[in-house]
Amino acid sequence: MQGQRAYERVAPVSKYQWLLFLHIVSVLFLVGGAATSTALGIASTKSSSTKVLAAFAGLSAKVEHFVTIPAALGTIVFGTWLVRDGDWALKGWLIASYVLFVIALGVGGGVLGRHSQQVARKARELVGQGVNDSEELQREAAAPLMQVLGIVVIVIIISFIYLMIGKPGA
């Protein structure tokens, strides 16, 4: 035993542990993507510069496509796999998590993501026309409904994380 190498004494990682790791990493990227999009959305409400609006809204759309959406898919795939392999019963906290997840995807990707794309497209058009500032586009970027929906998504994500960690009633 004395000549045994350190890595030979390490217990192998189970499939469930790998799934949990991948699920948690996916959630971290999901939260990071949502936080980045939120910060860019807030920043875009503070400027009437068409170049700034095009940059912020365009970057937000890229974050949605390359970070948030893949992370959301990873979260749901690995989470569902964990439920199956971990022999979790469909309890209230789990059902609520799935429902909140679908709502967050619909509001975040379906409404807020499209809004960012529209603002970015309009801003690029204005930049192409030589327009440097547009208070109208700034007002569109700062639409009160979009701000409320952004807060709703944040609250849903926080609730979702609480349900996943706390598992009330489990």
C-alpha positions as CSV (number, residue, x, y, z in Angstrom):
1,M,0.0,0.0,0.0
2,Q,2.9,2.4,0.7
3,G,3.9,2.5,-3.0
4,Q,0.4,3.2,-4.2
5,R,0.0,6.4,-6.2
6,A,-2.4,9.1,-5.0
7,Y,-4.7,8.9,-8.0
8,E,-5.2,5.2,-7.4
9,R,-6.7,5.9,-4.0
10,V,-9.3,8.4,-5.4
11,A,-12.8,6.9,-5.5
12,P,-14.3,6.9,-9.0
13,V,-16.9,9.5,-9.8
14,S,-20.4,8.0,-10.3
15,K,-22.7,8.8,-13.2
16,Y,-25.0,10.6,-10.9
17,Q,-22.1,12.8,-9.6
18,W,-21.2,13.7,-13.2
19,L,-24.8,14.5,-14.0
20,L,-25.0,16.7,-10.9
21,F,-21.8,18.5,-11.8
22,L,-22.9,19.1,-15.4
23,H,-26.3,20.3,-14.2
24,I,-24.8,22.7,-11.7
25,V,-22.3,24.1,-14.3
26,S,-25.2,24.6,-16.7
27,V,-27.2,26.5,-14.1
28,L,-24.1,28.7,-13.4
29,F,-23.9,29.5,-17.1
30,L,-27.7,30.1,-17.3
31,V,-27.5,32.5,-14.3
32,G,-24.4,34.2,-15.8
33,G,-26.1,34.6,-19.2
34,A,-29.3,36.0,-17.7
35,A,-27.3,38.4,-15.5
36,T,-25.2,39.6,-18.4
37,S,-28.3,40.1,-20.6
38,T,-30.0,41.9,-17.7
39,A,-27.0,44.2,-17.2
40,L,-26.8,45.0,-20.9
41,G,-30.6,45.6,-21.0
42,I,-30.3,48.1,-18.1
43,A,-27.2,49.8,-19.6
44,S,-29.1,50.2,-22.9
45,T,-31.8,52.2,-21.2
46,K,-29.3,54.8,-20.2
47,S,-28.1,55.9,-23.6
48,S,-29.6,57.4,-26.7
49,S,-26.5,56.7,-28.8
50,T,-27.5,54.4,-31.7
51,K,-24.0,52.9,-31.7
52,V,-24.2,52.1,-28.0
53,L,-27.7,50.7,-28.3
54,A,-26.6,48.6,-31.3
55,A,-23.6,47.3,-29.4
56,F,-25.5,46.5,-26.1
57,A,-28.6,45.0,-27.7
58,G,-26.5,43.0,-30.2
59,L,-24.3,41.7,-27.5
60,S,-27.3,40.8,-25.4
61,A,-28.7,38.8,-28.3
62,K,-25.4,37.0,-28.8
63,V,-25.3,36.1,-25.1
64,E,-28.8,34.7,-25.3
65,H,-27.9,32.5,-28.3
66,F,-24.4,31.3,-27.3
67,V,-24.7,31.2,-23.5
68,T,-28.2,31.4,-22.0
69,I,-30.0,29.1,-24.4
70,P,-27.4,26.3,-24.5
71,A,-27.1,26.6,-20.7
72,A,-30.9,26.3,-20.3
73,L,-30.9,23.2,-22.5
74,G,-28.0,21.7,-20.4
75,T,-29.9,22.6,-17.2
76,I,-33.1,20.9,-18.3
77,V,-31.4,17.9,-19.9
78,F,-29.0,17.1,-17.1
79,G,-31.7,18.0,-14.4
80,T,-34.2,15.6,-16.0
81,W,-31.6,12.9,-16.2
82,L,-30.8,13.4,-12.5
83,V,-34.5,13.1,-11.7
84,R,-34.6,9.8,-13.7
85,D,-31.3,8.3,-12.4
86,G,-31.7,9.7,-8.8
87,D,-35.1,8.1,-8.5
88,W,-36.7,11.4,-7.6
89,A,-40.5,11.3,-7.4
90,L,-42.4,14.0,-9.1
91,K,-43.0,16.1,-6.0
92,G,-44.5,19.6,-5.9
93,W,-41.1,21.3,-5.8
94,L,-40.0,19.5,-8.9
95,I,-43.2,20.2,-10.9
96,A,-43.0,23.9,-9.8
97,S,-39.4,24.0,-11.0
98,Y,-40.4,22.6,-14.5
99,V,-43.3,25.1,-14.8
100,L,-41.1,28.0,-13.7
101,F,-38.4,26.9,-16.1
102,V,-40.8,26.9,-19.1
103,I,-42.2,30.3,-18.1
104,A,-38.7,31.8,-17.8
105,L,-37.7,30.4,-21.2
106,G,-40.9,31.8,-22.8
107,V,-40.5,35.2,-21.3
108,G,-36.7,35.4,-21.5
109,G,-36.1,33.9,-24.9
110,G,-39.5,34.6,-26.5
111,V,-40.2,38.1,-25.4
112,L,-37.1,39.8,-24.0
113,G,-34.7,38.1,-26.5
114,R,-36.8,39.2,-29.4
115,H,-37.1,42.7,-28.0
116,S,-33.2,42.9,-27.8
117,Q,-33.0,41.7,-31.4
118,Q,-35.5,44.4,-32.6
119,V,-33.7,47.2,-30.7
120,A,-30.3,46.0,-32.2
121,R,-31.7,45.8,-35.7
122,K,-33.3,49.3,-35.5
123,A,-30.1,50.7,-34.0
124,R,-28.0,49.2,-36.8
125,E,-30.4,50.7,-39.3
126,L,-30.1,54.1,-37.7
127,V,-26.3,53.9,-37.6
128,G,-26.4,53.0,-41.3
129,Q,-28.5,56.1,-42.0
130,G,-26.0,58.3,-40.1
131,V,-28.2,58.9,-37.1
132,N,-26.1,59.2,-34.0
133,D,-28.8,59.6,-31.3
134,S,-32.4,58.4,-31.0
135,E,-34.4,59.1,-27.9
136,E,-37.3,57.2,-29.5
137,L,-35.1,54.1,-29.7
138,Q,-33.9,54.7,-26.1
139,R,-37.5,54.8,-25.0
140,E,-38.2,51.6,-26.9
141,A,-35.2,49.9,-25.2
142,A,-36.4,51.1,-21.8
143,A,-40.0,50.0,-22.4
144,P,-41.7,49.6,-19.0
145,L,-43.2,46.2,-19.9
146,M,-39.7,44.8,-20.8
147,Q,-38.4,46.1,-17.5
148,V,-41.2,44.3,-15.6
149,L,-40.7,41.1,-17.6
150,G,-36.9,41.3,-16.8
151,I,-37.7,41.5,-13.1
152,V,-40.2,38.6,-13.5
153,V,-37.4,36.4,-15.1
154,I,-35.0,37.3,-12.3
155,V,-37.5,36.4,-9.6
156,I,-38.3,33.1,-11.4
157,I,-34.6,32.2,-11.6
158,I,-34.1,32.9,-7.9
159,S,-37.3,30.9,-7.1
160,F,-36.0,28.1,-9.4
161,I,-32.7,28.0,-7.6
162,Y,-34.4,28.0,-4.2
163,L,-36.6,25.0,-5.3
164,M,-33.6,23.1,-6.6
165,I,-31.4,23.6,-3.5
166,G,-34.1,23.6,-0.8
167,K,-36.4,20.9,-2.3
168,P,-39.3,21.9,0.0
169,G,-41.5,18.9,0.8
170,A,-38.9,16.4,-0.4
